[in-house]
Amino acid sequence: MGKPPAAGILWVCLFCQFLWFCPSVQACPVGSSAMTITFMVLLCLGPRLGQMTHVQAETLLTPIIWAEPGPEVAQGKPVSIWCQGSQHADQYFLYREGVSEPLRREFPMGPSNKAKFPFPHMTYNLAGRYFCLYHRRTRRSIPSKPLDLAVTGMFNKPSLVALPSPIVTSGGSVTLQCGSWQAFDWFVLCSEGGEGHPRHLDAQHQADGWFQALFPVDPVSPSHRPTYRCYGYFSSSPYVWSTSSLILELLISGVSRKPSLSVLPGPVVAPGQSLTLQCRSDVSYDRFALSKEGAGDPPQYLARQLQEGLSGADFALGPVRPSHGGRYTCYGGHTLSSKWSAPSDLLDILVAVLPPQGPAPTLSAWPGPTVAPGENVTLRCQSPSLFDAFLLSKEGEAGPPLHLRSQHQDGVFQANFPLRPATLDHGGTYRCYGSLGSTPFLLSHPSDPLELVVTGAAVTLTPSVETPDSTSAPLPDHTLENLIRMGLSTLVLVALAVWVFQAWHSQRGSHGETER
């Protein structure tokens, strides 16, 4: 075989020298054979090929991207985007959707496997979708999953309420309504603490001009604190959101012992008065919650206050407004748990605020306001104005007022509250109120006070108050009807005995004839 030209050998050596970092050209023998050239090429390429094989065998991790303090950032607040990749990454790159060139480049922080992209002020222009990647030697990783970075505080906040109530049992379901009078195209629901991804729903336009979206939450679990907030935004700028709604925490009612709920000064109050609801328990609860039935608003929360060996909290609601009327309950809970106690007994707060439709109701006593113990007395509340019910309240009583349906008689609406027999405990000052079925927690202005005086020695009797269906009429006499029923029963028994005797006698006669 002939020798290859010297120029060919020289080109091989130059290839090794300048492209693959082999020893210098002088080491290449000009007069070598083809086998020598092949050996030299393999010797030159071998280490490099080994490096290439090692790099290709190494799999680059997919980077992870996140934002601090979170992906929803108020306008003007600082935010940092983090990218985490391989331990041996050389450089990290941050890209924004729709832009081919990287927005920022950062070297890894010391020996760690992540890089930080800080932004001192969140703005409208920074809102968008981001992803990151990193380079290692001559290779680059695949992009991370996208990060949606939204700027908040650009529009008025929506409202967030729980339907039918923010109080739900463990494993139950509830619907969260995010709504606004502003014509948002979309609403987004976020869970506090970053648990789960934000949920987006298109807005539904109601007939009254209200825009809303209904987010079902099912099932509700006490394993995490079920706390939520929502935003609204327009389709033209999906990363520019409104101010956050008020935070809504669902109250998961458990099975621990229920607390008690009482009210000061009493369950019937006038506008402008102070009002305090007291939640108490002999269980060492750390916090207490007060909820109004049907309100949909978040419950009020207070930390524990120790009083006379009981844990409790005082919820001050004054000065009283008509909206304070309603049905309340309270719960006890522990700071480190999202579960709450069983609910207290219900407590009705009644506000005497109905506009006068005429004179206030009048209250009178029959046979009179002064009675002896053991006598019967009836307190009559009446009004010429239409009321569906009347309520009787005793001054200083913390319990609920007596409640009776009204009766229309002789051109007036009235209700009779019998106290029979009267005891010394019945003595006191009474007032009555009228109410309408459409607004059961709003009452009329009170009647003039009536002082009931029970005189004489105390008698050990059990007072009773008749129900609306009870009547003072004497019981009917059923003696005649009972005698008739007893007579008919006797006739039936006699007839049955005669029939049995005849059957027995007939059978006996037949048996005698057979024997003969």
CORFEN-V715031 format. One record per backbone hydrogen bond with DSSP energy under -0.5 kcal/mol. CO is the residue of the C=O (numbers start at 1). NH is the residue of the N-H. If there is no record, write none. Layout:
CO,NH  CO,NH
//
This chain:
5,8  5,9  6,10  7,11  8,12  9,13  10,14  11,15  12,16  13,17  14,18  15,19  15,20  16,20  16,22  24,27  25,28  27,29  29,32  33,37  34,38  35,39  36,40  37,41  38,42  39,43  40,44  41,45  42,46  43,47  45,49  46,50  47,51  48,52  49,53  50,54  51,55  52,56  53,57  54,58  58,60  64,84  66,82  68,80  71,73  71,150  73,152  74,77  77,122  79,119  80,68  80,82  81,117  82,66  83,115  84,64  86,89  91,135  92,106  93,95  93,133  94,103  94,104  95,131  96,99  104,94  106,92  108,110  109,112  113,85  114,109  115,83  116,118  117,81  119,79  122,76  123,126  123,127  124,127  128,149  129,97  130,147  131,95  132,144  133,93  134,141  135,90  135,91  136,139  139,136  142,63  147,130  147,149  148,150  149,128  150,73  151,241  152,75  155,243  159,179  161,177  163,175  166,168  166,251  168,253  169,172  172,219  172,220  174,217  175,163  175,177  176,178  176,215  177,161  177,179  178,213  179,159  180,211  182,184  185,203  186,233  187,201  188,231  189,199  190,229  191,194  194,196  199,189  201,187  203,205  204,206  204,212  206,209  210,206  211,180  212,204  213,178  213,215  214,216  215,176  216,218  217,174  220,171  221,224  224,226  225,227  226,250  227,192  228,248  229,190  230,245  231,188  232,242  233,185  233,186  234,237  235,238  237,240  239,151  239,241  240,234  241,154  242,153  243,158  247,249  248,228  248,250  250,252  251,168  251,253  252,340  253,170  256,342  260,280  262,278  264,276  267,269  267,350  269,352  270,273  273,319  273,320  275,317  275,318  276,264  276,278  277,279  277,315  278,262  278,280  279,313  280,260  281,311  283,285  286,304  287,333  288,302  289,331  290,300  291,329  292,295  296,162  300,290  302,288  305,312  307,310  310,307  311,281  312,305  313,279  313,315  314,316  315,277  315,317  320,272  321,324  322,325  326,349  327,293  328,347  329,291  330,344  331,289  332,341  333,286  333,287  334,337  338,252  339,334  340,254  342,259  347,328  348,350  349,326  350,269  350,352  351,353  351,443  352,271  362,382  364,380  366,378  369,453  371,455  372,375  375,422  377,419  378,366  378,380  379,381  379,417  380,364  381,415  382,362  383,413  388,406  389,435  390,404  391,433  392,402  393,431  394,397  402,392  404,390  407,409  407,414  409,412  412,409  413,383  414,407  415,381  415,417  416,418  417,379  418,420  418,466  419,377  422,374  423,426  424,427  428,452  429,395  430,450  431,393  432,447  433,391  434,444  435,388  435,389  436,439  437,440  439,436  439,442  441,351  442,436  443,353  443,354  445,361  450,430  450,452  451,453  452,428  452,454  453,371  453,455  455,373  459,461  461,463  464,420  467,470  476,478  478,482  479,483  480,484  481,485  482,486  483,487  484,488  485,489  486,490  487,491  488,492  489,493  490,494  491,495  492,496  493,497  494,498  495,499  496,500  497,501  498,502  499,503  500,504  501,505  502,506  503,507  504,508  505,509  506,510  507,511  508,512  509,513  510,514  511,515  512,516
//
